[in-house]
Amino acid sequence: MGKIQLAFIYLVPDGDPKEHRAVISKSALFDLTVVGVKDYQQAAQTAKDLVNQGAMALELCAGFGNVGLAKIVQAIGNKVPVGAVRFDCHPTLGFKSGDEMFDTK
């Protein structure tokens, strides 16, 4: 079996998943792709892309609130586990939750 593919998605106002992307391949066991996005819509598309590219688990930064987490799980169709770092006052989002900023329903 090859390396496990993991991914971390973080929110930052000027996030661009094509520009704000890095792959950490220092471990013999896994590769970690880290991607910056600007909002939940971009995060959902990025999550789908990462899963389609072989990511076996996703971790979301603390800027994702409960609604944001649910949107990602829904976007990927529950195909892989999704974890989240938790605190809803994120420094790069002006100490607000992503839910407050991006949940436009």
Secondary structure, DSSP 8 states (H G I E B T S, - for coil): ---EEEEEEEE-TT--TTTSEEEE---SSEEEEEEEESSHHHHHHHHHHHHHTT-SEEEE-TT--HHHHHHHHHHHTT-S-EEE---S-BGGGTSB-HHHHH---
